[in-house]
Amino acid sequence: MADHRQSLSDLADLAKAGAAKAGAATTSVVTETVVEEKAAVAEPAPLREQILDAQGRAYATGRRKDAVARVWIKPGSGKITVNGRDQEVYFARPTLRLVINQPFDVTERRGQYDVVATVTGGGLSGQAGAVKHGISQALTRYEPALRSSVKAAGFLTRDSRAVERKKYGRAKARRSFQFSKR
């Protein structure tokens, strides 16, 4: 069977013809076969704009547990500096460095951006998570087209899990004191 579809231009022409024959008692609807157009696969423009400061850097804040990280990224050789020290010195454990580099691995941008981060609060694990969250946010501000891949990996969502506070009359947050029969 023939493919009977109408394109937007055909519908616009039909509307013009209908407006011209508004006084006519009958209108005829004409369906045309649409020749398949060569569709140029163009990447859609990102919905968000690039957000940069005066020095050409993208800034973002990352949070995890009690740690807060302020992160700036700019194109460079892939050097990551945390609180004025190299990442190998500040995060001595390889697992923490792996956590920090996850956003670059997902977007295939490892070694293309320099990162400067300042982190306060929490422990090393929370600080690594905060830096990862900040890098992910800053990366999407520098290259908005990467947002979908970073978001699909779950790096843009702030992990809200934190230590539960200790309650009055309890040994810990939920643990009761040991019961004594005598």
SEDOVEX-414268 format. One record per atom (N, C-alpha, C, O, CB): residue in three letters; x, y, z. Coordinates in steps of 0.05 Angstrom, whole numbers, padded with zeros to 5 digits, always signed. Glycine has a CB too. Layout:
AlaXYZ
...
// end
This chain:
Met+00017-00024+00000
Met+00000+00000+00000
Met+00017+00025+00000
Met+00040+00025+00010
Met-00019+00000+00024
Ala+00007+00045-00011
Ala+00021+00071-00012
Ala+00020+00084+00015
Ala+00000+00082+00029
Ala+00010+00089-00035
Asp+00041+00098+00022
Asp+00042+00112+00047
Asp+00029+00139+00044
Asp+00039+00156+00030
Asp+00071+00115+00057
His+00006+00143+00058
His-00009+00169+00056
His-00005+00185+00081
His-00020+00182+00100
His-00039+00164+00051
Arg+00017+00201+00081
Arg+00022+00218+00104
Arg+00024+00247+00094
Arg+00030+00252+00070
Arg+00049+00210+00118
Gln+00019+00265+00111
Gln+00021+00293+00104
Gln+00042+00307+00121
Gln+00044+00301+00145
Gln-00006+00308+00107
Ser+00058+00323+00109
Ser+00078+00338+00124
Ser+00065+00364+00133
Ser+00043+00371+00125
Ser+00103+00343+00107
Leu+00080+00379+00150
Leu+00069+00404+00160
Leu+00064+00424+00138
Leu+00045+00440+00139
Leu+00089+00416+00180
Ser+00082+00424+00117
Ser+00078+00443+00095
Ser+00052+00436+00080
Ser+00038+00454+00071
Ser+00102+00444+00076
Asp+00046+00410+00076
Asp+00022+00402+00063
Asp-00003+00411+00079
Asp-00022+00421+00067
Asp+00021+00372+00059
Leu-00002+00409+00105
Leu-00024+00417+00122
Leu-00027+00447+00121
Leu-00050+00457+00122
Leu-00020+00408+00150
Ala-00005+00462+00120
Ala-00007+00491+00118
Ala-00020+00499+00092
Ala-00036+00518+00091
Ala+00021+00504+00121
Asp-00012+00486+00070
Asp-00024+00492+00044
Asp-00054+00485+00044
Asp-00069+00500+00032
Asp-00010+00476+00021
Leu-00061+00464+00058
Leu-00089+00456+00059
Leu-00105+00477+00075
Leu-00128+00483+00068
Leu-00092+00428+00073
Ala-00093+00488+00096
Ala-00107+00508+00112
Ala-00111+00533+00095
Ala-00132+00546+00097
Ala-00091+00514+00138
Lys-00090+00541+00080
Lys-00093+00565+00062
Lys-00115+00560+00042
Lys-00131+00578+00036
Lys-00066+00571+00048
Ala-00115+00536+00030
Ala-00136+00531+00010
Ala-00164+00531+00023
Ala-00183+00540+00010
Ala-00131+00503-00004
Gly-00166+00521+00047
Gly-00191+00521+00061
Gly-00200+00549+00068
Gly-00224+00555+00067
Gly-00189+00504+00087
Ala-00181+00567+00074
Ala-00188+00595+00080
Ala-00197+00609+00055
Ala-00215+00626+00056
Ala-00164+00609+00093
Ala-00185+00602+00032
Ala-00193+00615+00007
Ala-00221+00606-00002
Ala-00235+00622-00015
Ala-00172+00609-00015
Lys-00228+00582+00004
Lys-00254+00571-00004
Lys-00273+00570+00019
Lys-00291+00553+00020
Lys-00251+00543-00016
Ala-00271+00589+00038
Ala-00288+00589+00061
Ala-00318+00592+00054
Ala-00335+00582+00068
Ala-00280+00612+00080
Gly-00323+00606+00032
Gly-00351+00610+00024
Gly-00362+00587+00009
Gly-00387+00585+00006
Gly-00353+00635+00007
Ala-00346+00569+00001
Ala-00355+00546-00015
Ala-00369+00526+00003
Ala-00362+00523+00027
Ala-00332+00532-00030
Ala-00390+00513-00007
Ala-00406+00495+00009
Ala-00391+00469+00014
Ala-00393+00458+00036
Ala-00432+00488-00005
Thr-00375+00460-00005
Thr-00361+00435-00001
Thr-00331+00439-00004
Thr-00322+00455-00021
Thr-00371+00413-00020
Thr-00316+00425+00012
Thr-00287+00426+00009
Thr-00277+00398+00005
Thr-00288+00379+00017
Thr-00273+00440+00034
Ser-00258+00395-00010
Ser-00247+00368-00015
Ser-00220+00366+00000
Ser-00204+00384-00001
Ser-00244+00362-00045
Val-00216+00343+00012
Val-00191+00338+00026
Val-00174+00321+00007
Val-00183+00299-00002
Val-00196+00324+00053
Val-00151+00330+00002
Val-00133+00316-00016
Val-00110+00305+00001
Val-00096+00319+00016
Val-00122+00335-00038
Thr-00106+00279-00003
Thr-00083+00267+00011
Thr-00062+00261-00010
Thr-00068+00251-00032
Thr-00091+00241+00025
Glu-00038+00268-00004
Glu-00016+00265-00022
Glu+00004+00245-00010
Glu+00007+00243+00014
Glu-00002+00292-00028
Thr+00017+00232-00027
Thr+00038+00214-00018
Thr+00063+00232-00014
Thr+00071+00247-00032
Thr+00044+00190-00037
Val+00075+00229+00008
Val+00098+00245+00015
Val+00123+00230+00008
Val+00127+00207+00017
Val+00098+00254+00045
Val+00140+00242-00008
Val+00165+00230-00015
Val+00184+00232+00009
Val+00186+00253+00021
Val+00177+00243-00041
Glu+00196+00210+00015
Glu+00214+00210+00038
Glu+00236+00230+00033
Glu+00251+00229+00013
Glu+00226+00182+00043
Glu+00239+00249+00052
Glu+00259+00270+00050
Glu+00285+00259+00062
Glu+00285+00242+00079
Glu+00250+00296+00064
Lys+00306+00270+00052
Lys+00332+00263+00063
Lys+00334+00277+00090
Lys+00338+00302+00091
Lys+00356+00270+00045
Ala+00331+00262+00111
Ala+00331+00274+00138
Ala+00360+00277+00147
Ala+00374+00257+00151
Ala+00314+00257+00158
Ala+00368+00302+00150
Ala+00395+00307+00161
Ala+00393+00303+00191
Ala+00379+00317+00205
Ala+00405+00336+00153
Val+00408+00284+00200
Val+00408+00278+00229
Val+00424+00299+00243
Val+00449+00298+00244
Val+00419+00249+00235
Ala+00410+00319+00253
Ala+00423+00341+00267
Ala+00419+00337+00297
Ala+00397+00330+00306
Ala+00412+00368+00258
Glu+00440+00340+00312
Glu+00438+00338+00341
Glu+00422+00361+00352
Glu+00428+00384+00345
Glu+00466+00336+00354
Pro+00402+00355+00368
Pro+00385+00377+00378
Pro+00402+00396+00396
Pro+00419+00387+00411
Pro+00361+00366+00393
Ala+00395+00421+00395
Ala+00409+00440+00411
Ala+00404+00435+00441
Ala+00381+00429+00448
Ala+00402+00470+00404
Pro+00424+00437+00458
Pro+00419+00432+00486
Pro+00399+00453+00498
Pro+00399+00476+00490
Pro+00445+00433+00502
Leu+00383+00444+00516
Leu+00362+00461+00528
Leu+00375+00481+00547
Leu+00363+00502+00552
Leu+00341+00445+00542
Arg+00398+00475+00557
Arg+00411+00493+00577
Arg+00435+00507+00563
Arg+00445+00498+00543
Arg+00421+00477+00601
Glu+00442+00529+00576
Glu+00465+00544+00565
Glu+00490+00538+00581
Glu+00489+00529+00604
Glu+00459+00575+00566
Gln+00513+00544+00569
Gln+00538+00541+00583
Gln+00541+00563+00604
Gln+00536+00586+00597
Gln+00562+00541+00563
Ile+00548+00556+00628
Ile+00551+00575+00650
Ile+00580+00577+00658
Ile+00590+00558+00670
Ile+00532+00568+00674
Leu+00593+00599+00652
Leu+00621+00603+00658
Leu+00626+00628+00674
Leu+00609+00647+00672
Leu+00638+00603+00632
Asp+00648+00630+00689
Asp+00654+00654+00703
Asp+00673+00671+00686
Asp+00678+00665+00663
Asp+00667+00648+00731
Ala+00684+00693+00697
Ala+00701+00711+00682
Ala+00727+00698+00673
Ala+00739+00706+00652
Ala+00708+00735+00699
Gln+00737+00678+00687
Gln+00761+00664+00679
Gln+00756+00640+00660
Gln+00775+00626+00654
Gln+00776+00654+00704
Gly+00732+00636+00652
Gly+00726+00614+00633
Gly+00723+00588+00647
Gly+00726+00567+00634
Gly+00746+00612+00612
Arg+00717+00588+00673
Arg+00714+00563+00688
Arg+00684+00558+00694
Arg+00668+00577+00695
Arg+00730+00564+00714
Ala+00677+00533+00698
Ala+00650+00526+00707
Ala+00652+00520+00737
Ala+00670+00505+00746
Ala+00638+00502+00691
Tyr+00633+00530+00752
Tyr+00633+00527+00782
Tyr+00608+00511+00790
Tyr+00587+00514+00778
Tyr+00634+00554+00796
Ala+00612+00494+00810
Ala+00589+00480+00822
Ala+00596+00472+00850
Ala+00619+00471+00858
Ala+00582+00454+00805
Thr+00575+00467+00866
Thr+00577+00458+00893
Thr+00568+00429+00895
Thr+00547+00422+00885
Thr+00561+00476+00912
Gly+00584+00412+00908
Gly+00577+00384+00912
Gly+00574+00379+00941
Gly+00589+00390+00958
Gly+00597+00366+00899
Arg+00555+00361+00948
Arg+00551+00354+00976
Arg+00548+00324+00980
Arg+00537+00311+00962
Arg+00526+00369+00987
Arg+00558+00314+01002
Arg+00555+00286+01009
Arg+00559+00283+01039
Arg+00580+00293+01049
Arg+00574+00267+00993
Lys+00541+00271+01054
Lys+00541+00269+01083
Lys+00544+00297+01094
Lys+00527+00314+01090
Lys+00565+00250+01092
Asp+00566+00302+01110
Asp+00570+00329+01121
Asp+00591+00344+01105
Asp+00598+00366+01113
Asp+00579+00327+01149
Ala+00600+00334+01083
Ala+00621+00347+01067
Ala+00609+00365+01046
Ala+00589+00358+01033
Ala+00639+00326+01054
Val+00621+00388+01042
Val+00613+00407+01021
Val+00638+00413+01004
Val+00659+00421+01015
Val+00601+00433+01033
Ala+00635+00410+00978
Ala+00658+00415+00960
Ala+00651+00437+00940
Ala+00630+00437+00928
Ala+00666+00389+00944
Arg+00669+00457+00938
Arg+00666+00477+00917
Arg+00685+00470+00895
Arg+00709+00466+00900
Arg+00672+00507+00928
Val+00675+00467+00870
Val+00691+00456+00848
Val+00691+00475+00824
Val+00670+00485+00817
Val+00680+00428+00840
Trp+00715+00480+00813
Trp+00717+00495+00789
Trp+00731+00477+00768
Trp+00751+00465+00774
Trp+00734+00522+00793
Ile+00721+00476+00744
Ile+00734+00461+00722
Ile+00739+00479+00699
Ile+00723+00498+00693
Ile+00717+00436+00714
Lys+00761+00473+00684
Lys+00767+00488+00660
Lys+00783+00469+00642
Lys+00795+00450+00652
Lys+00783+00514+00665
Pro+00783+00473+00616
Pro+00799+00455+00599
Pro+00828+00455+00606
Pro+00840+00476+00612
Pro+00795+00463+00569
Gly+00840+00432+00606
Gly+00869+00430+00613
Gly+00880+00402+00609
Gly+00871+00388+00591
Gly+00872+00438+00642
Ser+00899+00395+00626
Ser+00913+00370+00623
Ser+00903+00347+00640
Ser+00913+00325+00639
Ser+00943+00374+00629
Gly+00882+00353+00656
Gly+00871+00332+00673
Gly+00881+00332+00702
Gly+00878+00313+00716
Gly+00877+00305+00662
Lys+00893+00355+00710
Lys+00904+00357+00737
Lys+00881+00363+00757
Lys+00865+00381+00752
Lys+00925+00379+00739
Ile+00879+00347+00778
Ile+00858+00351+00799
Ile+00872+00360+00824
Ile+00889+00345+00835
Ile+00841+00325+00803
Thr+00865+00384+00834
Thr+00876+00395+00859
Thr+00854+00397+00879
Thr+00833+00409+00874
Thr+00889+00422+00853
Val+00858+00385+00903
Val+00838+00386+00925
Val+00851+00400+00949
Val+00871+00390+00959
Val+00828+00358+00932
Asn+00840+00422+00958
Asn+00850+00438+00980
Asn+00880+00444+00977
Asn+00895+00443+00996
Asn+00846+00423+01006
Gly+00888+00452+00953
Gly+00915+00460+00947
Gly+00935+00437+00944
Gly+00959+00442+00939
Gly+00925+00477+00969
Arg+00926+00412+00946
Arg+00943+00389+00943
Arg+00934+00372+00920
Arg+00910+00373+00912
Arg+00944+00372+00969
Asp+00952+00356+00909
Asp+00945+00338+00887
Asp+00926+00317+00897
Asp+00927+00310+00920
Asp+00971+00326+00874
Gln+00910+00306+00879
Gln+00891+00286+00887
Gln+00904+00260+00899
Gln+00893+00248+00917
Gln+00873+00278+00864
Glu+00928+00253+00889
Glu+00941+00229+00899
Glu+00950+00233+00928
Glu+00952+00214+00943
Glu+00965+00222+00882
Val+00956+00258+00935
Val+00965+00264+00963
Val+00941+00267+00981
Val+00941+00255+01003
Val+00982+00290+00963
Tyr+00920+00281+00972
Tyr+00897+00286+00990
Tyr+00880+00261+00993
Tyr+00873+00253+01016
Tyr+00880+00308+00978
Phe+00874+00247+00971
Phe+00859+00222+00972
Phe+00879+00199+00967
Phe+00882+00191+00944
Phe+00836+00222+00951
Ala+00891+00189+00988
Ala+00912+00169+00985
Ala+00901+00142+00976
Ala+00915+00127+00962
Ala+00927+00166+01011
Arg+00876+00136+00984
Arg+00865+00110+00976
Arg+00857+00111+00947
Arg+00844+00130+00938
Arg+00840+00103+00994
Pro+00864+00090+00931
Pro+00857+00090+00903
Pro+00827+00089+00898
Pro+00817+00099+00877
Pro+00870+00066+00889
Thr+00811+00078+00916
Thr+00782+00077+00913
Thr+00770+00105+00913
Thr+00751+00110+00899
Thr+00769+00059+00934
Leu+00781+00122+00929
Leu+00771+00150+00931
Leu+00778+00165+00905
Leu+00762+00181+00895
Leu+00782+00164+00955
Arg+00802+00160+00894
Arg+00809+00173+00869
Arg+00791+00162+00846
Arg+00784+00177+00828
Arg+00839+00168+00862
Leu+00784+00136+00848
Leu+00766+00124+00828
Leu+00739+00138+00829
Leu+00727+00143+00808
Leu+00764+00094+00833
Val+00729+00143+00853
Val+00703+00156+00856
Val+00704+00184+00844
Val+00685+00192+00830
Val+00696+00159+00887
Ile+00725+00199+00848
Ile+00728+00226+00838
Ile+00728+00226+00807
Ile+00717+00245+00795
Ile+00753+00240+00848
Asn+00741+00207+00795
Asn+00743+00206+00766
Asn+00720+00194+00751
Asn+00720+00193+00726
Asn+00768+00192+00758
Gln+00700+00184+00765
Gln+00677+00171+00752
Gln+00663+00189+00732
Gln+00656+00179+00711
Gln+00658+00162+00773
Pro+00657+00214+00738
Pro+00643+00231+00719
Pro+00659+00234+00692
Pro+00647+00235+00671
Pro+00638+00258+00730
Phe+00685+00235+00694
Phe+00701+00238+00670
Phe+00701+00211+00654
Phe+00702+00212+00630
Phe+00730+00246+00677
Asp+00701+00189+00668
Asp+00700+00163+00655
Asp+00674+00159+00640
Asp+00673+00148+00618
Asp+00705+00140+00675
Val+00652+00167+00653
Val+00625+00163+00640
Val+00623+00180+00615
Val+00611+00171+00595
Val+00603+00170+00660
Thr+00633+00204+00616
Thr+00631+00223+00593
Thr+00654+00221+00574
Thr+00655+00235+00554
Thr+00629+00251+00603
Glu+00673+00203+00580
Glu+00697+00199+00564
Glu+00713+00225+00560
Glu+00721+00233+00538
Glu+00690+00188+00536
Arg+00717+00239+00583
Arg+00731+00265+00583
Arg+00755+00264+00602
Arg+00764+00285+00611
Arg+00712+00288+00590
Arg+00765+00240+00608
Arg+00788+00238+00627
Arg+00812+00252+00615
Arg+00819+00247+00592
Arg+00794+00209+00634
Gly+00825+00269+00631
Gly+00849+00283+00622
Gly+00844+00307+00606
Gly+00863+00319+00595
Gly+00866+00264+00607
Gln+00819+00316+00603
Gln+00813+00339+00587
Gln+00807+00364+00603
Gln+00807+00387+00592
Gln+00790+00334+00569
Tyr+00802+00361+00629
Tyr+00795+00384+00646
Tyr+00813+00385+00671
Tyr+00819+00364+00682
Tyr+00765+00382+00654
Asp+00820+00409+00678
Asp+00834+00414+00704
Asp+00812+00420+00725
Asp+00793+00434+00719
Asp+00855+00437+00702
Val+00816+00408+00748
Val+00796+00412+00770
Val+00810+00424+00794
Val+00831+00415+00802
Val+00783+00385+00777
Val+00797+00445+00805
Val+00806+00457+00830
Val+00783+00455+00849
Val+00761+00465+00843
Val+00816+00487+00826
Ala+00787+00442+00872
Ala+00765+00437+00891
Ala+00774+00445+00919
Ala+00797+00441+00927
Ala+00756+00408+00890
Thr+00756+00456+00934
Thr+00760+00461+00963
Thr+00738+00446+00977
Thr+00714+00449+00971
Thr+00760+00492+00970
Val+00746+00430+00997
Val+00727+00412+01011
Val+00729+00417+01040
Val+00750+00420+01051
Val+00732+00383+01004
Thr+00705+00419+01053
Thr+00704+00422+01082
Thr+00684+00402+01094
Thr+00665+00395+01080
Thr+00697+00451+01091
Gly+00688+00394+01119
Gly+00669+00377+01133
Gly+00671+00348+01125
Gly+00681+00341+01104
Gly+00642+00387+01128
Gly+00660+00331+01144
Gly+00659+00303+01138
Gly+00686+00289+01139
Gly+00706+00300+01147
Gly+00646+00299+01112
Gly+00685+00264+01130
Gly+00710+00248+01128
Gly+00718+00246+01099
Gly+00707+00259+01081
Gly+00706+00220+01140
Leu+00739+00230+01094
Leu+00750+00229+01067
Leu+00730+00217+01047
Leu+00728+00226+01024
Leu+00775+00212+01067
Ser+00715+00196+01056
Ser+00696+00184+01038
Ser+00674+00204+01030
Ser+00666+00206+01006
Ser+00683+00159+01051
Gly+00663+00218+01049
Gly+00643+00238+01043
Gly+00654+00261+01026
Gly+00640+00271+01009
Gly+00632+00250+01069
Gln+00679+00268+01031
Gln+00691+00290+01015
Gln+00695+00281+00986
Gln+00692+00296+00968
Gln+00718+00298+01027
Ala+00703+00255+00982
Ala+00706+00245+00955
Ala+00679+00245+00941
Ala+00678+00252+00917
Ala+00718+00217+00955
Gly+00658+00237+00954
Gly+00631+00238+00943
Gly+00622+00266+00936
Gly+00609+00271+00916
Gly+00611+00225+00961
Ala+00629+00285+00953
Ala+00622+00313+00949
Ala+00637+00324+00924
Ala+00626+00339+00908
Ala+00629+00330+00974
Val+00662+00317+00922
Val+00678+00326+00898
Val+00667+00314+00873
Val+00665+00327+00852
Val+00708+00319+00902
Lys+00659+00289+00874
Lys+00647+00275+00851
Lys+00621+00290+00843
Lys+00616+00295+00819
Lys+00641+00245+00856
His+00604+00296+00862
His+00579+00310+00857
His+00585+00338+00845
His+00571+00346+00826
His+00562+00313+00882
Gly+00605+00352+00856
Gly+00612+00378+00845
Gly+00623+00377+00817
Gly+00617+00394+00800
Gly+00632+00391+00864
Ile+00640+00357+00812
Ile+00651+00354+00785
Ile+00629+00349+00765
Ile+00629+00360+00743
Ile+00672+00332+00784
Ser+00610+00332+00772
Ser+00588+00325+00754
Ser+00572+00349+00748
Ser+00564+00354+00725
Ser+00570+00303+00767
Gln+00565+00365+00768
Gln+00549+00390+00764
Gln+00565+00410+00746
Gln+00553+00421+00728
Gln+00542+00403+00791
Ala+00590+00414+00753
Ala+00606+00433+00737
Ala+00610+00424+00708
Ala+00611+00440+00690
Ala+00634+00437+00751
Leu+00613+00398+00704
Leu+00617+00387+00677
Leu+00592+00392+00660
Leu+00594+00398+00637
Leu+00623+00357+00679
Thr+00568+00389+00672
Thr+00544+00395+00657
Thr+00540+00424+00652
Thr+00526+00432+00633
Thr+00520+00383+00672
Arg+00552+00441+00669
Arg+00550+00470+00664
Arg+00570+00478+00642
Arg+00565+00497+00627
Arg+00556+00486+00690
Tyr+00593+00464+00640
Tyr+00612+00471+00619
Tyr+00603+00459+00592
Tyr+00605+00473+00572
Tyr+00640+00460+00627
Glu+00594+00435+00593
Glu+00584+00421+00568
Glu+00556+00411+00573
Glu+00552+00389+00582
Glu+00603+00398+00560
Pro+00535+00428+00568
Pro+00507+00420+00573
Pro+00499+00395+00558
Pro+00480+00381+00566
Pro+00489+00442+00567
Ala+00512+00388+00536
Ala+00504+00364+00521
Ala+00511+00338+00536
Ala+00499+00317+00530
Ala+00519+00364+00494
Leu+00528+00340+00556
Leu+00536+00316+00572
Leu+00516+00310+00594
Leu+00519+00289+00607
Leu+00563+00319+00583
Arg+00497+00328+00598
Arg+00479+00325+00621
Arg+00464+00298+00621
Arg+00461+00286+00642
Arg+00459+00347+00621
Ser+00455+00289+00598
Ser+00439+00264+00597
Ser+00456+00240+00606
Ser+00446+00223+00621
Ser+00428+00260+00569
Ser+00481+00238+00597
Ser+00497+00215+00605
Ser+00505+00216+00634
Ser+00506+00196+00647
Ser+00522+00214+00587
Val+00511+00240+00645
Val+00518+00243+00673
Val+00494+00237+00690
Val+00496+00225+00711
Val+00530+00271+00679
Lys+00471+00247+00682
Lys+00446+00243+00698
Lys+00438+00213+00697
Lys+00428+00203+00718
Lys+00423+00260+00686
Ala+00441+00200+00674
Ala+00435+00171+00673
Ala+00452+00155+00691
Ala+00443+00134+00702
Ala+00438+00161+00644
Ala+00477+00163+00696
Ala+00494+00149+00714
Ala+00487+00155+00743
Ala+00497+00142+00761
Ala+00523+00157+00709
Gly+00471+00176+00748
Gly+00462+00182+00775
Gly+00480+00200+00790
Gly+00479+00202+00815
Gly+00458+00158+00791
Phe+00498+00215+00776
Phe+00518+00231+00790
Phe+00507+00259+00797
Phe+00520+00273+00813
Phe+00542+00234+00773
Leu+00485+00268+00785
Leu+00475+00295+00790
Leu+00457+00296+00815
Leu+00452+00317+00826
Leu+00459+00305+00766
Thr+00448+00272+00823
Thr+00430+00271+00847
Thr+00447+00272+00872
Thr+00466+00256+00875
Thr+00412+00246+00846
Arg+00440+00289+00890
Arg+00455+00291+00915
Arg+00447+00267+00933
Arg+00423+00263+00938
Arg+00449+00318+00930
Asp+00467+00252+00941
Asp+00462+00229+00958
Asp+00456+00239+00986
Asp+00474+00248+01000
Asp+00486+00209+00959
Ser+00431+00238+00995
Ser+00422+00251+01020
Ser+00426+00234+01044
Ser+00419+00242+01066
Ser+00393+00258+01018
Arg+00437+00210+01041
Arg+00441+00193+01065
Arg+00462+00205+01083
Arg+00483+00214+01075
Arg+00450+00164+01056
Ala+00455+00206+01109
Ala+00473+00217+01129
Ala+00471+00201+01154
Ala+00452+00185+01157
Ala+00467+00248+01134
Val+00489+00205+01173
Val+00488+00191+01198
Val+00464+00201+01215
Val+00460+00225+01217
Val+00515+00194+01214
Glu+00449+00182+01225
Glu+00426+00189+01242
Glu+00436+00199+01269
Glu+00455+00188+01280
Glu+00407+00165+01245
Arg+00423+00219+01280
Arg+00432+00230+01305
Arg+00426+00212+01329
Arg+00407+00196+01327
Arg+00419+00258+01310
Lys+00441+00215+01350
Lys+00437+00199+01374
Lys+00413+00211+01389
Lys+00411+00235+01391
Lys+00462+00199+01392
Lys+00396+00193+01399
Lys+00372+00202+01414
Lys+00377+00199+01444
Lys+00393+00183+01453
Lys+00347+00186+01405
Tyr+00362+00216+01459
Tyr+00363+00215+01488
Tyr+00351+00189+01498
Tyr+00331+00179+01488
Tyr+00347+00239+01500
Gly+00365+00177+01517
Gly+00355+00152+01529
Gly+00363+00128+01513
Gly+00354+00105+01519
Gly+00325+00152+01532
Arg+00380+00131+01493
Arg+00390+00109+01476
Arg+00420+00108+01478
Arg+00433+00128+01483
Arg+00380+00112+01447
Ala+00432+00084+01473
Ala+00461+00082+01473
Ala+00473+00094+01447
Ala+00494+00107+01448
Ala+00469+00052+01475
Lys+00458+00090+01425
Lys+00467+00102+01400
Lys+00442+00114+01387
Lys+00423+00122+01401
Lys+00480+00080+01380
Ala+00440+00115+01361
Ala+00417+00127+01348
Ala+00392+00110+01354
Ala+00370+00122+01359
Ala+00421+00129+01317
Arg+00394+00084+01352
Arg+00371+00066+01357
Arg+00375+00045+01378
Arg+00356+00034+01389
Arg+00363+00053+01331
Arg+00400+00040+01384
Arg+00407+00018+01403
Arg+00399+00027+01431
Arg+00406+00048+01440
Arg+00437+00012+01402
Ser+00385+00009+01445
Ser+00378+00013+01473
Ser+00401+00006+01491
Ser+00419-00009+01483
Ser+00352-00002+01480
Phe+00400+00016+01515
Phe+00420+00008+01535
Phe+00414-00021+01542
Phe+00391-00031+01540
Phe+00419+00026+01560
Gln+00435-00036+01551
Gln+00431-00064+01558
Gln+00412-00066+01582
Gln+00415-00053+01602
Gln+00458-00078+01564
Phe+00392-00085+01579
Phe+00373-00089+01600
Phe+00385-00105+01623
Phe+00399-00125+01618
Phe+00347-00102+01588
Ser+00380-00097+01647
Ser+00390-00112+01670
Ser+00366-00121+01687
Ser+00350-00105+01696
Ser+00409-00094+01688
Lys+00364-00147+01691
Lys+00341-00158+01706
Lys+00344-00152+01736
Lys+00324-00147+01749
Lys+00339-00188+01701
Arg+00369-00152+01746
Arg+00373-00147+01774
Arg+00391-00123+01779
Arg+00397-00116+01802
Arg+00385-00172+01788
// end
